[in-house]
Amino acid sequence: MLTLRPSCECCNRDLPPDSLEARICSFECTFCADCVETVLKGRCPNCGGGFAVRPVRPAEKLLRYPASTERIHKPQGC
């Protein structure tokens, strides 16, 4: 199950579970669409992989399977 991290690792922008702006790599590194396109140029700085749109977990499933609250912010790695 995806952890649905709450923010962009680069700019620390909030990315709630229903955000259509969240992007993830195959290791679930999480970034906003703006950083992926402009800063990272489509390549994850942590693993070197590409990105996909993070799926939205249905609201009724969030009750039983909540999103993560752990913020990961690594501006030096952007």
PDB file of N, CA, C and O in Angstrom:
ATOM      1  N   MET A   1       0.842  -1.170   0.000  1.00  0.00           N
ATOM      2  CA  MET A   1       0.000   0.000   0.000  1.00  0.00           C
ATOM      3  C   MET A   1       0.895   1.243   0.000  1.00  0.00           C
ATOM      4  O   MET A   1       1.895   1.292   0.715  1.00  0.00           O
ATOM      5  N   LEU A   2       0.534   2.230  -0.794  1.00  0.00           N
ATOM      6  CA  LEU A   2       1.287   3.483  -0.846  1.00  0.00           C
ATOM      7  C   LEU A   2       1.158   4.245   0.465  1.00  0.00           C
ATOM      8  O   LEU A   2       0.109   4.223   1.110  1.00  0.00           O
ATOM      9  N   THR A   3       2.242   4.921   0.852  1.00  0.00           N
ATOM     10  CA  THR A   3       2.212   5.675   2.096  1.00  0.00           C
ATOM     11  C   THR A   3       1.524   7.032   1.953  1.00  0.00           C
ATOM     12  O   THR A   3       1.104   7.612   2.954  1.00  0.00           O
ATOM     13  N   LEU A   4       1.402   7.540   0.745  1.00  0.00           N
ATOM     14  CA  LEU A   4       0.789   8.856   0.492  1.00  0.00           C
ATOM     15  C   LEU A   4       1.413   9.937   1.370  1.00  0.00           C
ATOM     16  O   LEU A   4       0.772  10.487   2.265  1.00  0.00           O
ATOM     17  N   ARG A   5       2.660  10.217   1.093  1.00  0.00           N
ATOM     18  CA  ARG A   5       3.386  11.234   1.857  1.00  0.00           C
ATOM     19  C   ARG A   5       2.733  12.603   1.681  1.00  0.00           C
ATOM     20  O   ARG A   5       2.189  12.903   0.618  1.00  0.00           O
ATOM     21  N   PRO A   6       2.787  13.433   2.723  1.00  0.00           N
ATOM     22  CA  PRO A   6       1.992  14.666   2.743  1.00  0.00           C
ATOM     23  C   PRO A   6       2.600  15.892   2.077  1.00  0.00           C
ATOM     24  O   PRO A   6       1.969  16.948   2.042  1.00  0.00           O
ATOM     25  N   SER A   7       3.827  15.769   1.543  1.00  0.00           N
ATOM     26  CA  SER A   7       4.460  16.980   1.012  1.00  0.00           C
ATOM     27  C   SER A   7       5.508  16.663  -0.037  1.00  0.00           C
ATOM     28  O   SER A   7       5.953  15.525  -0.185  1.00  0.00           O
ATOM     29  N   CYS A   8       5.890  17.711  -0.764  1.00  0.00           N
ATOM     30  CA  CYS A   8       6.953  17.612  -1.767  1.00  0.00           C
ATOM     31  C   CYS A   8       8.299  17.596  -1.058  1.00  0.00           C
ATOM     32  O   CYS A   8       8.560  18.435  -0.196  1.00  0.00           O
ATOM     33  N   GLU A   9       9.148  16.650  -1.415  1.00  0.00           N
ATOM     34  CA  GLU A   9      10.469  16.552  -0.795  1.00  0.00           C
ATOM     35  C   GLU A   9      11.364  17.724  -1.176  1.00  0.00           C
ATOM     36  O   GLU A   9      12.334  18.010  -0.474  1.00  0.00           O
ATOM     37  N   CYS A  10      11.060  18.397  -2.260  1.00  0.00           N
ATOM     38  CA  CYS A  10      11.902  19.486  -2.739  1.00  0.00           C
ATOM     39  C   CYS A  10      11.483  20.844  -2.161  1.00  0.00           C
ATOM     40  O   CYS A  10      12.303  21.541  -1.562  1.00  0.00           O
ATOM     41  N   CYS A  11      10.209  21.221  -2.339  1.00  0.00           N
ATOM     42  CA  CYS A  11       9.766  22.561  -1.925  1.00  0.00           C
ATOM     43  C   CYS A  11       8.889  22.546  -0.678  1.00  0.00           C
ATOM     44  O   CYS A  11       8.501  23.605  -0.184  1.00  0.00           O
ATOM     45  N   ASN A  12       8.572  21.364  -0.166  1.00  0.00           N
ATOM     46  CA  ASN A  12       7.766  21.182   1.048  1.00  0.00           C
ATOM     47  C   ASN A  12       6.297  21.590   0.863  1.00  0.00           C
ATOM     48  O   ASN A  12       5.583  21.794   1.845  1.00  0.00           O
ATOM     49  N   ARG A  13       5.854  21.706  -0.376  1.00  0.00           N
ATOM     50  CA  ARG A  13       4.450  22.033  -0.672  1.00  0.00           C
ATOM     51  C   ARG A  13       3.541  20.924  -0.143  1.00  0.00           C
ATOM     52  O   ARG A  13       3.869  19.743  -0.255  1.00  0.00           O
ATOM     53  N   ASP A  14       2.419  21.298   0.424  1.00  0.00           N
ATOM     54  CA  ASP A  14       1.448  20.317   0.889  1.00  0.00           C
ATOM     55  C   ASP A  14       0.878  19.532  -0.288  1.00  0.00           C
ATOM     56  O   ASP A  14       0.506  20.099  -1.316  1.00  0.00           O
ATOM     57  N   LEU A  15       0.820  18.214  -0.112  1.00  0.00           N
ATOM     58  CA  LEU A  15       0.221  17.329  -1.110  1.00  0.00           C
ATOM     59  C   LEU A  15      -0.747  16.391  -0.398  1.00  0.00           C
ATOM     60  O   LEU A  15      -0.392  15.260  -0.065  1.00  0.00           O
ATOM     61  N   PRO A  16      -1.968  16.863  -0.165  1.00  0.00           N
ATOM     62  CA  PRO A  16      -2.943  16.039   0.540  1.00  0.00           C
ATOM     63  C   PRO A  16      -3.251  14.758  -0.245  1.00  0.00           C
ATOM     64  O   PRO A  16      -2.922  14.671  -1.428  1.00  0.00           O
ATOM     65  N   PRO A  17      -3.867  13.778   0.390  1.00  0.00           N
ATOM     66  CA  PRO A  17      -4.127  12.488  -0.269  1.00  0.00           C
ATOM     67  C   PRO A  17      -4.907  12.590  -1.575  1.00  0.00           C
ATOM     68  O   PRO A  17      -4.777  11.718  -2.435  1.00  0.00           O
ATOM     69  N   ASP A  18      -5.711  13.635  -1.739  1.00  0.00           N
ATOM     70  CA  ASP A  18      -6.498  13.770  -2.969  1.00  0.00           C
ATOM     71  C   ASP A  18      -5.855  14.702  -3.998  1.00  0.00           C
ATOM     72  O   ASP A  18      -6.497  15.085  -4.976  1.00  0.00           O
ATOM     73  N   SER A  19      -4.595  15.066  -3.781  1.00  0.00           N
ATOM     74  CA  SER A  19      -3.910  15.983  -4.688  1.00  0.00           C
ATOM     75  C   SER A  19      -3.653  15.345  -6.053  1.00  0.00           C
ATOM     76  O   SER A  19      -3.173  14.216  -6.148  1.00  0.00           O
ATOM     77  N   LEU A  20      -3.979  16.082  -7.088  1.00  0.00           N
ATOM     78  CA  LEU A  20      -3.680  15.646  -8.450  1.00  0.00           C
ATOM     79  C   LEU A  20      -2.313  16.159  -8.892  1.00  0.00           C
ATOM     80  O   LEU A  20      -1.882  15.889 -10.013  1.00  0.00           O
ATOM     81  N   GLU A  21      -1.630  16.897  -8.016  1.00  0.00           N
ATOM     82  CA  GLU A  21      -0.309  17.461  -8.308  1.00  0.00           C
ATOM     83  C   GLU A  21       0.830  16.591  -7.779  1.00  0.00           C
ATOM     84  O   GLU A  21       1.996  16.895  -8.034  1.00  0.00           O
ATOM     85  N   ALA A  22       0.526  15.526  -7.056  1.00  0.00           N
ATOM     86  CA  ALA A  22       1.568  14.669  -6.469  1.00  0.00           C
ATOM     87  C   ALA A  22       2.134  13.717  -7.509  1.00  0.00           C
ATOM     88  O   ALA A  22       1.401  13.128  -8.303  1.00  0.00           O
ATOM     89  N   ARG A  23       3.444  13.580  -7.488  1.00  0.00           N
ATOM     90  CA  ARG A  23       4.150  12.646  -8.367  1.00  0.00           C
ATOM     91  C   ARG A  23       5.014  11.750  -7.499  1.00  0.00           C
ATOM     92  O   ARG A  23       5.577  12.199  -6.500  1.00  0.00           O
ATOM     93  N   ILE A  24       5.121  10.468  -7.885  1.00  0.00           N
ATOM     94  CA  ILE A  24       5.948   9.527  -7.139  1.00  0.00           C
ATOM     95  C   ILE A  24       6.828   8.734  -8.098  1.00  0.00           C
ATOM     96  O   ILE A  24       6.490   8.545  -9.267  1.00  0.00           O
ATOM     97  N   CYS A  25       7.965   8.275  -7.577  1.00  0.00           N
ATOM     98  CA  CYS A  25       8.809   7.354  -8.328  1.00  0.00           C
ATOM     99  C   CYS A  25       8.479   5.938  -7.845  1.00  0.00           C
ATOM    100  O   CYS A  25       7.574   5.762  -7.030  1.00  0.00           O
ATOM    101  N   SER A  26       9.192   4.946  -8.331  1.00  0.00           N
ATOM    102  CA  SER A  26       8.885   3.564  -7.942  1.00  0.00           C
ATOM    103  C   SER A  26       9.235   3.274  -6.483  1.00  0.00           C
ATOM    104  O   SER A  26       8.823   2.243  -5.950  1.00  0.00           O
ATOM    105  N   PHE A  27       9.988   4.165  -5.824  1.00  0.00           N
ATOM    106  CA  PHE A  27      10.308   4.014  -4.401  1.00  0.00           C
ATOM    107  C   PHE A  27       9.430   4.904  -3.532  1.00  0.00           C
ATOM    108  O   PHE A  27       9.666   5.019  -2.329  1.00  0.00           O
ATOM    109  N   GLU A  28       8.425   5.531  -4.126  1.00  0.00           N
ATOM    110  CA  GLU A  28       7.478   6.413  -3.452  1.00  0.00           C
ATOM    111  C   GLU A  28       8.076   7.748  -3.012  1.00  0.00           C
ATOM    112  O   GLU A  28       7.495   8.436  -2.172  1.00  0.00           O
ATOM    113  N   CYS A  29       9.222   8.120  -3.563  1.00  0.00           N
ATOM    114  CA  CYS A  29       9.708   9.477  -3.334  1.00  0.00           C
ATOM    115  C   CYS A  29       8.601  10.377  -3.878  1.00  0.00           C
ATOM    116  O   CYS A  29       8.052  10.107  -4.947  1.00  0.00           O
ATOM    117  N   THR A  30       8.274  11.433  -3.158  1.00  0.00           N
ATOM    118  CA  THR A  30       7.099  12.236  -3.491  1.00  0.00           C
ATOM    119  C   THR A  30       7.484  13.687  -3.750  1.00  0.00           C
ATOM    120  O   THR A  30       8.173  14.320  -2.950  1.00  0.00           O
ATOM    121  N   PHE A  31       7.022  14.194  -4.881  1.00  0.00           N
ATOM    122  CA  PHE A  31       7.309  15.563  -5.283  1.00  0.00           C
ATOM    123  C   PHE A  31       6.064  16.170  -5.921  1.00  0.00           C
ATOM    124  O   PHE A  31       5.170  15.444  -6.355  1.00  0.00           O
ATOM    125  N   CYS A  32       6.004  17.481  -5.978  1.00  0.00           N
ATOM    126  CA  CYS A  32       4.888  18.136  -6.670  1.00  0.00           C
ATOM    127  C   CYS A  32       5.203  18.190  -8.168  1.00  0.00           C
ATOM    128  O   CYS A  32       6.358  18.089  -8.581  1.00  0.00           O
ATOM    129  N   ALA A  33       4.163  18.350  -8.956  1.00  0.00           N
ATOM    130  CA  ALA A  33       4.325  18.382 -10.406  1.00  0.00           C
ATOM    131  C   ALA A  33       5.254  19.513 -10.848  1.00  0.00           C
ATOM    132  O   ALA A  33       6.046  19.337 -11.774  1.00  0.00           O
ATOM    133  N   ASP A  34       5.163  20.674 -10.190  1.00  0.00           N
ATOM    134  CA  ASP A  34       6.022  21.805 -10.556  1.00  0.00           C
ATOM    135  C   ASP A  34       7.494  21.469 -10.390  1.00  0.00           C
ATOM    136  O   ASP A  34       8.290  21.733 -11.291  1.00  0.00           O
ATOM    137  N   CYS A  35       7.872  20.889  -9.252  1.00  0.00           N
ATOM    138  CA  CYS A  35       9.281  20.537  -9.028  1.00  0.00           C
ATOM    139  C   CYS A  35       9.747  19.441  -9.980  1.00  0.00           C
ATOM    140  O   CYS A  35      10.875  19.482 -10.471  1.00  0.00           O
ATOM    141  N   VAL A  36       8.883  18.460 -10.242  1.00  0.00           N
ATOM    142  CA  VAL A  36       9.248  17.379 -11.170  1.00  0.00           C
ATOM    143  C   VAL A  36       9.561  17.955 -12.544  1.00  0.00           C
ATOM    144  O   VAL A  36      10.538  17.556 -13.179  1.00  0.00           O
ATOM    145  N   GLU A  37       8.743  18.885 -13.001  1.00  0.00           N
ATOM    146  CA  GLU A  37       8.918  19.440 -14.340  1.00  0.00           C
ATOM    147  C   GLU A  37      10.033  20.467 -14.429  1.00  0.00           C
ATOM    148  O   GLU A  37      10.824  20.437 -15.372  1.00  0.00           O
ATOM    149  N   THR A  38      10.113  21.387 -13.453  1.00  0.00           N
ATOM    150  CA  THR A  38      11.042  22.507 -13.591  1.00  0.00           C
ATOM    151  C   THR A  38      12.395  22.288 -12.926  1.00  0.00           C
ATOM    152  O   THR A  38      13.426  22.656 -13.490  1.00  0.00           O
ATOM    153  N   VAL A  39      12.405  21.699 -11.749  1.00  0.00           N
ATOM    154  CA  VAL A  39      13.655  21.534 -11.011  1.00  0.00           C
ATOM    155  C   VAL A  39      14.313  20.186 -11.316  1.00  0.00           C
ATOM    156  O   VAL A  39      15.514  20.117 -11.576  1.00  0.00           O
ATOM    157  N   LEU A  40      13.521  19.132 -11.281  1.00  0.00           N
ATOM    158  CA  LEU A  40      14.065  17.775 -11.398  1.00  0.00           C
ATOM    159  C   LEU A  40      14.115  17.260 -12.832  1.00  0.00           C
ATOM    160  O   LEU A  40      14.764  16.251 -13.109  1.00  0.00           O
ATOM    161  N   LYS A  41      13.441  17.939 -13.731  1.00  0.00           N
ATOM    162  CA  LYS A  41      13.421  17.564 -15.154  1.00  0.00           C
ATOM    163  C   LYS A  41      13.014  16.102 -15.358  1.00  0.00           C
ATOM    164  O   LYS A  41      13.557  15.413 -16.221  1.00  0.00           O
ATOM    165  N   GLY A  42      12.036  15.632 -14.540  1.00  0.00           N
ATOM    166  CA  GLY A  42      11.483  14.297 -14.719  1.00  0.00           C
ATOM    167  C   GLY A  42      12.299  13.150 -14.167  1.00  0.00           C
ATOM    168  O   GLY A  42      11.985  11.988 -14.425  1.00  0.00           O
ATOM    169  N   ARG A  43      13.345  13.455 -13.410  1.00  0.00           N
ATOM    170  CA  ARG A  43      14.205  12.396 -12.876  1.00  0.00           C
ATOM    171  C   ARG A  43      14.318  12.512 -11.361  1.00  0.00           C
ATOM    172  O   ARG A  43      14.636  13.582 -10.844  1.00  0.00           O
ATOM    173  N   CYS A  44      14.060  11.426 -10.651  1.00  0.00           N
ATOM    174  CA  CYS A  44      14.123  11.426  -9.196  1.00  0.00           C
ATOM    175  C   CYS A  44      15.565  11.610  -8.723  1.00  0.00           C
ATOM    176  O   CYS A  44      16.449  10.865  -9.148  1.00  0.00           O
ATOM    177  N   PRO A  45      15.817  12.588  -7.852  1.00  0.00           N
ATOM    178  CA  PRO A  45      17.178  12.811  -7.368  1.00  0.00           C
ATOM    179  C   PRO A  45      17.646  11.733  -6.388  1.00  0.00           C
ATOM    180  O   PRO A  45      18.841  11.611  -6.119  1.00  0.00           O
ATOM    181  N   ASN A  46      16.715  10.961  -5.861  1.00  0.00           N
ATOM    182  CA  ASN A  46      17.071   9.917  -4.896  1.00  0.00           C
ATOM    183  C   ASN A  46      17.439   8.601  -5.563  1.00  0.00           C
ATOM    184  O   ASN A  46      18.403   7.950  -5.158  1.00  0.00           O
ATOM    185  N   CYS A  47      16.684   8.203  -6.579  1.00  0.00           N
ATOM    186  CA  CYS A  47      16.915   6.884  -7.180  1.00  0.00           C
ATOM    187  C   CYS A  47      17.243   6.939  -8.667  1.00  0.00           C
ATOM    188  O   CYS A  47      17.681   5.941  -9.239  1.00  0.00           O
ATOM    189  N   GLY A  48      17.036   8.095  -9.300  1.00  0.00           N
ATOM    190  CA  GLY A  48      17.334   8.233 -10.720  1.00  0.00           C
ATOM    191  C   GLY A  48      16.208   7.798 -11.640  1.00  0.00           C
ATOM    192  O   GLY A  48      16.340   7.887 -12.860  1.00  0.00           O
ATOM    193  N   GLY A  49      15.099   7.329 -11.074  1.00  0.00           N
ATOM    194  CA  GLY A  49      13.972   6.867 -11.878  1.00  0.00           C
ATOM    195  C   GLY A  49      13.058   7.989 -12.310  1.00  0.00           C
ATOM    196  O   GLY A  49      13.267   9.157 -11.980  1.00  0.00           O
ATOM    197  N   GLY A  50      12.038   7.605 -13.056  1.00  0.00           N
ATOM    198  CA  GLY A  50      11.043   8.556 -13.531  1.00  0.00           C
ATOM    199  C   GLY A  50       9.890   8.675 -12.547  1.00  0.00           C
ATOM    200  O   GLY A  50       9.916   8.093 -11.463  1.00  0.00           O
ATOM    201  N   PHE A  51       8.890   9.430 -12.938  1.00  0.00           N
ATOM    202  CA  PHE A  51       7.749   9.706 -12.073  1.00  0.00           C
ATOM    203  C   PHE A  51       6.432   9.331 -12.727  1.00  0.00           C
ATOM    204  O   PHE A  51       6.320   9.266 -13.951  1.00  0.00           O
ATOM    205  N   ALA A  52       5.445   9.088 -11.891  1.00  0.00           N
ATOM    206  CA  ALA A  52       4.063   8.859 -12.316  1.00  0.00           C
ATOM    207  C   ALA A  52       3.152   9.678 -11.412  1.00  0.00           C
ATOM    208  O   ALA A  52       3.532  10.059 -10.305  1.00  0.00           O
ATOM    209  N   VAL A  53       1.956   9.938 -11.896  1.00  0.00           N
ATOM    210  CA  VAL A  53       0.960  10.618 -11.073  1.00  0.00           C
ATOM    211  C   VAL A  53       0.609   9.695  -9.909  1.00  0.00           C
ATOM    212  O   VAL A  53       0.332   8.512 -10.109  1.00  0.00           O
ATOM    213  N   ARG A  54       0.623  10.239  -8.691  1.00  0.00           N
ATOM    214  CA  ARG A  54       0.266   9.425  -7.531  1.00  0.00           C
ATOM    215  C   ARG A  54      -1.240   9.177  -7.543  1.00  0.00           C
ATOM    216  O   ARG A  54      -2.020  10.116  -7.701  1.00  0.00           O
ATOM    217  N   PRO A  55      -1.652   7.922  -7.378  1.00  0.00           N
ATOM    218  CA  PRO A  55      -3.088   7.636  -7.342  1.00  0.00           C
ATOM    219  C   PRO A  55      -3.752   8.281  -6.136  1.00  0.00           C
ATOM    220  O   PRO A  55      -3.112   8.520  -5.112  1.00  0.00           O
ATOM    221  N   VAL A  56      -5.038   8.557  -6.270  1.00  0.00           N
ATOM    222  CA  VAL A  56      -5.826   9.117  -5.179  1.00  0.00           C
ATOM    223  C   VAL A  56      -6.525   7.968  -4.461  1.00  0.00           C
ATOM    224  O   VAL A  56      -7.230   7.174  -5.084  1.00  0.00           O
ATOM    225  N   ARG A  57      -6.326   7.885  -3.162  1.00  0.00           N
ATOM    226  CA  ARG A  57      -7.008   6.864  -2.368  1.00  0.00           C
ATOM    227  C   ARG A  57      -8.432   7.346  -2.082  1.00  0.00           C
ATOM    228  O   ARG A  57      -8.619   8.478  -1.636  1.00  0.00           O
ATOM    229  N   PRO A  58      -9.430   6.509  -2.331  1.00  0.00           N
ATOM    230  CA  PRO A  58     -10.813   6.912  -2.056  1.00  0.00           C
ATOM    231  C   PRO A  58     -10.987   7.351  -0.594  1.00  0.00           C
ATOM    232  O   PRO A  58     -10.402   6.761   0.316  1.00  0.00           O
ATOM    233  N   ALA A  59     -11.787   8.379  -0.390  1.00  0.00           N
ATOM    234  CA  ALA A  59     -11.979   8.956   0.946  1.00  0.00           C
ATOM    235  C   ALA A  59     -12.413   7.916   1.968  1.00  0.00           C
ATOM    236  O   ALA A  59     -11.943   7.946   3.106  1.00  0.00           O
ATOM    237  N   GLU A  60     -13.290   7.005   1.596  1.00  0.00           N
ATOM    238  CA  GLU A  60     -13.747   5.990   2.559  1.00  0.00           C
ATOM    239  C   GLU A  60     -12.628   5.034   2.961  1.00  0.00           C
ATOM    240  O   GLU A  60     -12.682   4.450   4.043  1.00  0.00           O
ATOM    241  N   LYS A  61     -11.629   4.866   2.122  1.00  0.00           N
ATOM    242  CA  LYS A  61     -10.479   4.005   2.456  1.00  0.00           C
ATOM    243  C   LYS A  61      -9.481   4.733   3.355  1.00  0.00           C
ATOM    244  O   LYS A  61      -8.743   4.092   4.104  1.00  0.00           O
ATOM    245  N   LEU A  62      -9.452   6.068   3.287  1.00  0.00           N
ATOM    246  CA  LEU A  62      -8.544   6.838   4.138  1.00  0.00           C
ATOM    247  C   LEU A  62      -8.864   6.666   5.620  1.00  0.00           C
ATOM    248  O   LEU A  62      -7.977   6.797   6.463  1.00  0.00           O
ATOM    249  N   LEU A  63     -10.102   6.381   5.938  1.00  0.00           N
ATOM    250  CA  LEU A  63     -10.471   6.166   7.340  1.00  0.00           C
ATOM    251  C   LEU A  63      -9.748   4.953   7.915  1.00  0.00           C
ATOM    252  O   LEU A  63      -9.252   4.990   9.041  1.00  0.00           O
ATOM    253  N   ARG A  64      -9.696   3.896   7.144  1.00  0.00           N
ATOM    254  CA  ARG A  64      -9.039   2.663   7.611  1.00  0.00           C
ATOM    255  C   ARG A  64      -7.541   2.646   7.283  1.00  0.00           C
ATOM    256  O   ARG A  64      -6.736   2.088   8.029  1.00  0.00           O
ATOM    257  N   TYR A  65      -7.189   3.261   6.169  1.00  0.00           N
ATOM    258  CA  TYR A  65      -5.795   3.284   5.707  1.00  0.00           C
ATOM    259  C   TYR A  65      -5.360   4.732   5.502  1.00  0.00           C
ATOM    260  O   TYR A  65      -5.293   5.199   4.365  1.00  0.00           O
ATOM    261  N   PRO A  66      -5.064   5.450   6.587  1.00  0.00           N
ATOM    262  CA  PRO A  66      -4.746   6.877   6.470  1.00  0.00           C
ATOM    263  C   PRO A  66      -3.412   7.147   5.767  1.00  0.00           C
ATOM    264  O   PRO A  66      -2.519   6.301   5.730  1.00  0.00           O
ATOM    265  N   ALA A  67      -3.315   8.340   5.220  1.00  0.00           N
ATOM    266  CA  ALA A  67      -2.073   8.781   4.590  1.00  0.00           C
ATOM    267  C   ALA A  67      -1.024   9.039   5.665  1.00  0.00           C
ATOM    268  O   ALA A  67      -1.350   9.243   6.834  1.00  0.00           O
ATOM    269  N   SER A  68       0.210   9.027   5.260  1.00  0.00           N
ATOM    270  CA  SER A  68       1.318   9.307   6.176  1.00  0.00           C
ATOM    271  C   SER A  68       1.279  10.773   6.611  1.00  0.00           C
ATOM    272  O   SER A  68       0.793  11.636   5.880  1.00  0.00           O
ATOM    273  N   THR A  69       1.786  11.035   7.788  1.00  0.00           N
ATOM    274  CA  THR A  69       1.935  12.412   8.266  1.00  0.00           C
ATOM    275  C   THR A  69       3.406  12.813   8.325  1.00  0.00           C
ATOM    276  O   THR A  69       3.729  13.948   8.678  1.00  0.00           O
ATOM    277  N   GLU A  70       4.290  11.889   7.982  1.00  0.00           N
ATOM    278  CA  GLU A  70       5.734  12.158   8.025  1.00  0.00           C
ATOM    279  C   GLU A  70       6.153  12.995   6.824  1.00  0.00           C
ATOM    280  O   GLU A  70       6.023  12.570   5.677  1.00  0.00           O
ATOM    281  N   ARG A  71       6.654  14.184   7.107  1.00  0.00           N
ATOM    282  CA  ARG A  71       7.132  15.074   6.056  1.00  0.00           C
ATOM    283  C   ARG A  71       8.609  14.800   5.814  1.00  0.00           C
ATOM    284  O   ARG A  71       9.407  14.725   6.749  1.00  0.00           O
ATOM    285  N   ILE A  72       8.954  14.652   4.549  1.00  0.00           N
ATOM    286  CA  ILE A  72      10.351  14.486   4.143  1.00  0.00           C
ATOM    287  C   ILE A  72      10.686  15.691   3.283  1.00  0.00           C
ATOM    288  O   ILE A  72      10.095  15.889   2.222  1.00  0.00           O
ATOM    289  N   HIS A  73      11.632  16.493   3.742  1.00  0.00           N
ATOM    290  CA  HIS A  73      11.996  17.709   3.025  1.00  0.00           C
ATOM    291  C   HIS A  73      13.500  17.732   2.874  1.00  0.00           C
ATOM    292  O   HIS A  73      14.226  17.825   3.864  1.00  0.00           O
ATOM    293  N   LYS A  74      13.979  17.649   1.629  1.00  0.00           N
ATOM    294  CA  LYS A  74      15.408  17.623   1.344  1.00  0.00           C
ATOM    295  C   LYS A  74      15.753  18.652   0.259  1.00  0.00           C
ATOM    296  O   LYS A  74      16.125  18.281  -0.854  1.00  0.00           O
ATOM    297  N   PRO A  75      15.628  19.946   0.588  1.00  0.00           N
ATOM    298  CA  PRO A  75      15.878  20.956  -0.429  1.00  0.00           C
ATOM    299  C   PRO A  75      17.295  20.896  -1.008  1.00  0.00           C
ATOM    300  O   PRO A  75      17.506  21.305  -2.150  1.00  0.00           O
ATOM    301  N   GLN A  76      18.247  20.405  -0.259  1.00  0.00           N
ATOM    302  CA  GLN A  76      19.617  20.297  -0.752  1.00  0.00           C
ATOM    303  C   GLN A  76      19.742  19.234  -1.850  1.00  0.00           C
ATOM    304  O   GLN A  76      20.707  19.248  -2.614  1.00  0.00           O
ATOM    305  N   GLY A  77      18.775  18.317  -1.932  1.00  0.00           N
ATOM    306  CA  GLY A  77      18.814  17.251  -2.928  1.00  0.00           C
ATOM    307  C   GLY A  77      18.047  17.560  -4.192  1.00  0.00           C
ATOM    308  O   GLY A  77      17.923  16.701  -5.064  1.00  0.00           O
ATOM    309  N   CYS A  78      17.531  18.768  -4.308  1.00  0.00           N
ATOM    310  CA  CYS A  78      16.736  19.115  -5.495  1.00  0.00           C
ATOM    311  C   CYS A  78      17.602  19.691  -6.604  1.00  0.00           C
ATOM    312  O   CYS A  78      17.091  20.034  -7.670  1.00  0.00           O
TER     313      CYS A  78
END
